[in-house]
Amino acid sequence: MLLNKKILIVDDEQMNRLVAATILKKYGAIVLEAVNGLEAIKRLAACGADLVLMDIQMPVMDGMEAVRIIRQGGANKLLPIIALTANVINGDIEKYLEVGMNGYLSKPFKEKDLLTILSFWINKNKTVVLKGKPTFFSVPEQPYDLTGLKMVSNGNDAFIKKMVKMFVALTMPQVIEMEEKYLQGNYIAMGQIAHKIMPSVDHLGIISLKGPIREIEKKGRLEMNDAAIPLLLETIKATISEVTGLLKKEFPC
C-alpha cells in the first residue's frame, strides 16, 4: 500500500514528524519532511509527492495558506492533502475542505487511523494491503464493521444478510439522488436524503462517513451551497461504492 510511495510530512514539531515517519517507513514509504508551509511548497516543487500530511498551525507559513498556494499549481491540484490538527472545533473541517484539503486526522493519531486514511487517498479506496502487518492487525482494515449488527441479532446470520442486502440495494441509489438534488439546487432535499442514509451508515459501522454525511445534512437544512459539498459528496459516493463491492464479495447471492 505504501511501498515506494512518496509522502511529505509538514509539521514544526520534531516529535510529531518522527512518529509519523516511523510508521510510514515501516510500510516502505519514502518520507520527506518540512517544518512549515513555505518549506513544504519548495519540497513539492523540487521532489513532488504522492500525498501530503499537513499540520495546520506552523510558523512562517501555516497549513491553510500553504494549501491555497499548492492548489494554484496545475501539477498539484489533485494531490491528496490531509490536515493534521490537535484541535477540531465547529466549522474547522469545512474550512479545511474549502481551502483544498481532502480530509483531516486528529493528533495524536493511532497507527491504524493513519494507515486507513492513507489507503483511501493513495489507493483510491482499495482495502489496505500492508507490507508486514503490525502486531495489532489481524486482518486488513475494512471500511465497515458488522459488529453492531452481530450484537443486535445475537449472531443471526439471516438477519445480517438481510440488512446487508438492503444496504447494497438501497444506499447507492440514495447517494446518487442526493447528488442530483445538489446539482438541481434543492439543498433541503439533499439534506433530507443524507438524514435517511445515516442509519444505514451507523448499522454498517462505516465510521469514516459519519462526519461527511452529517455535514451534508447540516448544509441542506441551512440551505447552504459552498465549495465543500462536491468533495463531501464524492467522498460519500466513493466509500459507499467500495463498501458495496466488498459486501457483495463477503455475502454473495
N, C-alpha and C positions, 0 to 999 in steps of 0.2 A: 504493500500500500504506500509506504513512504520511501522505498528503496530508490536512491538517486534523485529524489525529489528535492528541489532547492527551496528552502523555507527561510524567510527573513524574519528574525525576531527583533522587534523595536521596543526597547524598554530602557529607561535610565537607571533602573536598579539592577546591579550586577547579579544579585542572588536570584532574581526573577528570571533573568536570561539564562543563568546556569541551570535552573530547574527545567525550564522548557527545552534547552539544548540537550541536556542529558537524556530526556525522554525521547526526543526526536532522533538523536544519533543511535539510540538503541534499536531503532527500526530502520536504520540505513539511510536516513535523510542527510542531505548536505545542508549544514546550518550556516547562515550568515547572520551577523549581528549589527545593530545600530543603536546608539544611545539617545537619539532624538529624531524628530521628523525630518529635519533637514538632512541629516546623515543618511536616513533611510532613502530619501529621494536620490541622493548621489549613489548609494549602493545599488539601487534598482537600475539606474542609468548605466552603471558600469557592468553589472553582473546579471541583472534580471532575477526572476524568482518564479516559482510555481504557486506560492502562497505567502501572505504576509500576516504575522501576528503583531498587531499594532496597539501599543499602550496609548491611553488617552491623555493623561496628564504627564507632560515632559517639559523640561526647559528648552530654550532656543526656539523650538517649534513643536507644538502639541500634535497629537494624533489626528485630530479633526482637520486642522489646516493642512497637514501632510497629505491626507487622503484627497482633499479638494484638489491639490496640485497634481497628485498622482493620476487622478481620473481625467485630467486635461490631456494627458499624453495618450495618443492613439493606441500604442502598444500595451498600455496598462488599463484600458477601460474595462476589460473583462477579468483582470487579475483578482482572484479571491483575497479579500482583506477582512480579517477577523479582529474585532475590537477586544482588547484586554482591559478590564477595569475592575477595581476593587469595590466601587460603589455604583449601584444602578438605582436611580430614582425614577419616578414617573416622568415620562417624556424623553428619557435618555435614549432608549432603544430606537425610538422614532427619529431622533436626531442623527444617530449613527447610520441608520438606513438612508436617510435623506442625503447625507453628505457623500454616500457611495460605499459604505461598508456592507459586507454581506451577512454579518452575524456578529455575535459577541460571546465572550467567555468570561465569567466572573473569576476574579482572583481572591484567594488561592484556588486553583482548579485541580481536579483529580485527573490522573493519567488517562483513565478510560473516557472522560469527557473531552479531553483534548483530542484523543485519537478518533472519537466519534465525529467531531465537527470537522476534523481534517479529512476523514474518509468521505464525508458528504461533499465537500467542495473540491477536493483533488480528484477523486474517482467518480465524480458525477453521480453520487448517491448509491454506488455499489457497496455491498457489505464489506466490512473490514477484513482484509487479508493481512495478517500480521507476520512479520519476519521474526520468528522466535517469540512465542507468546509469553508475556509476563506471568508470574505465578498466579495472579488473581483472575486471569482469563481462562475459563474452562471451555468456552465456546466463543465463536466470533460474535461481535456485537451485532445486535439486530435493532432496527428502528422501532420495534414494537415489543410488548411484553404481555403475555396472556395470563400472567399470574393472578391478576384480579378476577378474570373470568373463571379460572380454575377454583379459586377460593369461593366465589359466589355460588358456583354449581356443584361444589364438593367433588370436583373432578369429573363431572358428567360430560363425556366426550360428545354425545349427541347435541347437547346444549351449546358447547363451544363451537362445534362445526356449523351449527345453525347461525350463531352470531357472526362467525367468520364469513359465511355465505352471504348474509345480509350486508355486511360491510363491503364486500367485494362488489356486490350488485348495485348498491345504492350510493356509495360515497363519492366515487369519481364523477358520476353524472351531476351530483350536487356541487362539486367543486367547479365543474365546467359551467354550470348555471350561475354560480356565484361570480365567476369571471365575466360571463356575459352581462350580468346585471351591472357590474362595474363599468364595462365598456359602453353600456347604454346610459350611464349616469344615474342609475337607480341605486343610490348608495344605501338607502334604507332596506331595500330588498336584499342587497348584497350582505348586509349585516345580519339580517334575519336568517339567511341560509347558513352563515357562519355559526349562528346560535344553534341551528339544527345539527350541524356537523360535530360540535363539541362533545356531546355524549358518546358518540362513536369513537372519537379520539381518546376519550377517557377510558372507555371499556377496553380498547385495544392497547392501552398503555403507550401511546405514541407521544411521549413526553416532549419531544422537540417541537411539536406543533401547537402545544397549548398556548404559548406566547403569541405566535403569529395569528392564530385564529381569534384569540381574544382581541388583538389589535384590530383585525378586520371588523369584528363585531362592534367594537367601540367606535371606529371611524364611521361605520354605517349608521349607527344610532345617532351620531352627531352630524351626519350628512357631510362628512369631511372628504375632500379629494386632495391627496398630496402625493408626492413622488415616492413615498414608501409603499403604497398599495400594490403596484405591479410586482415589486420584488417579493412582498409578502405572499401574493397570490401564486407566484412562480414557485416559491419555496413549498407552499402547501401542496400544489399540484405535483411537483416532483416527488415529494415524500409519500403522498398517497399512492402515486404510481408505483414507487418502489415497494411499499408495504403490500399493495395488492398483488404484485408479481411474486413476492416471497410467500404470501399466504396461499396462493394458488399452488405453489410447489409443495408447501407443507401439508396442505389439505386438498389434494387432487380430487376431482369429481369421480 
